[in-house]
Amino acid sequence: MARKPNYNFERMERDRLKAIKVAEKAAAKRDQRERARAAGEPPPADDPDDANQDDEDQDQG
């Protein structure tokens, strides 16, 4: 017998996992910038694709 779908819970889980992934990516970028500053290198340019994706994600909410 198939289980009854719980759409709200499934959506919350997807959003939670996505938030974790975004936070990990932001932490990695922050660490990379800190290492570059410590080494005296100019910070890497932000990827314009990432900025556009963040704007699209906020519009959907």
N, C-alpha and C positions, 0 to 999 in steps of 0.2 A: 504494500500500500504506500503510495506517495505521501510525503509529508506536506502539511499545509504551509504555503509560503508566508514568510514574515518579511514583507518588503521594506518596512521601516528599519528593522534591525539590519537587514542586508545592506541597505544604503548607508546606514551609520557605520557599519564595518568598513565598507569601501572608502568612505570619507576619512575614517580614522587611519586606515592604512596609507591613504594618499597623503594625509597630513604628516605622518611619520616620515614618509619618503621625502617630502618637501623639506622637512626640518633637517634631515640628514644631509641633503644636498646643500642647504644653506650653511650648515656647520662646516662642511667640507670646503666650500668656497671661502668662508671666513678664515678657516685655518690656512688655506692657501695664500690668502691676502696677507695674513700675519707673518707667514714665513717669508713672503716676498719683501715685505717691509723690513723685516729683521735683516735680510740679506742685502738690502739697499737697492733692490731691483724695482723698476716701475710696476705698479699693479697691472695685472692682465685686464684687457678690455672686457667689459661685460658682453655676453652673447646676446644680441638683439632678439634672437628667437625666444630666449627664456623670458625676457621682459614682456613680449607680446603674449606669451602663453599665460603668464600670471594675470594679465589684464583680462583675458578671455575667461579664465577660471572665476574671477571675481564677478563678472557680468552674469554668469549662470546662476550664482547663489541666490 
